[in-house]
Amino acid sequence: MAEPENKQERQIEITIQKDKDDALKHGDALKYFDACNALGLEPENQLLYEVGQVESERIYETRNDKLITSNKPVRVYSNDLKRVRAAKLITTNDLNRLSHKDLETVFRGTQNLTIPREMRNVMNSGEIAAKYFAAAKLKKGVLDLSATYPSDFLGLIKVLDTRAYEVLGSELLKFKKFFSSKPGDQIERLNSLDSVIRNTFVNSFFEPYRLSRIEKDYTARIYELVNGQKS
């Protein structure tokens, strides 16, 4: 019974790959950013990818509640509302369980943590959201991440999950499940991943925190106030 679903997912993956190639050819930054994230691929054109990231963030910040009240599946990356189930990300019904503030934190996490497609494919929606949420919470304001958090894959997973479930536990447990969520099941699934995938995840966490556009504006304003400057 699973074979048709796998064929469908493969066809959608091919379509996304074509979208990515087309976006790269024509300089469509937002589409390129979305496609790279959906496929879990490193961008060939880093500048185009970063421009798309800025555009997606601006769309998210201006749409506000419209993003989480859509009836379609939604990616937290931007306003492109397609192909979520194939990528096994997070649907609107799940996102609606979060407050707007917590949803913003999940979005910040997507800018500060890379969860490769192969890793997402063996995770439940709540497990994915937990990693993004905790990454945003734990990284911001920490100057020396390597001295503060464990660098081993499973140790980092435990720290991220502990932080996320302390805040969002009751809501995350209601998220859609693709796999068993009994104690130890997630670790067993993640242990099956190739070391390259695990290292990609860990290394992305230890990259410096990336401020959103709104956070950058706020930081600049605080600097001006502290130094007696007027904007």
Phi, psi and omega in degrees: 000334184282342186299312179302321179296319179295320177296319179295317179297321180295320179294320178294322178298319178297319179296318179296321179298319177295320176301318180296314180297319179294319180295320178295319181294320186258004177070029178275095189296316183294315179296321180296316179300313180298314184294317178301317180292319181296325181272347182070033183253149172286136182290140174286328181245095186296322181296314179298320179298315182292325175297317178297325178296316179297317180297318181295322180293320180296319178298314180301313186290332181273337182278332177049237187294340180299330181296319187266000178252003177296147178273355181266160172300149185224138171268144178283356182287319184197199181267007174286113191261022187254161164068019182294316184297322180295323179276355181053057176256232189234130182268166181302318181303322177289314182298327180296343179284342183265149172291163180299321179298316180291325177295321176298322179295319176300317180297317177301323180297326179294338178273351187233011178206133176258118173251102183304153182305318181298329179284316178300327184292347177244021182238150171281159182304316181296326179292322178293310180301322180300317182294315180296314181301310183293324179301315179296318182291317188278330184278324187298127176084358180263118184283321182242087182296320184294334179271353186253326186235153180293143182263355177276147188305305184291326177296319179291320177303316181297317180295316180297314182295319180301314181296314183295316184285340173296325184263317190243011189313307185296328180280318181298327180293343180269352182295156181300139182246130174263339184225167176299142181243026177293155180308129179092343183293319180298315181300320179297319179293315183290331178295340181281352184284150177295149182299329179296319179293315180297319180293324177299316179298309183297313183298324180294327179295324184272006170285151181303147180298133180260115180290143172285170179301317180295318178296322178297316179298318181295316180299317179297321181294318178298319179300317180297319181293316181297323184265009177069025179263154177253139179278000000 
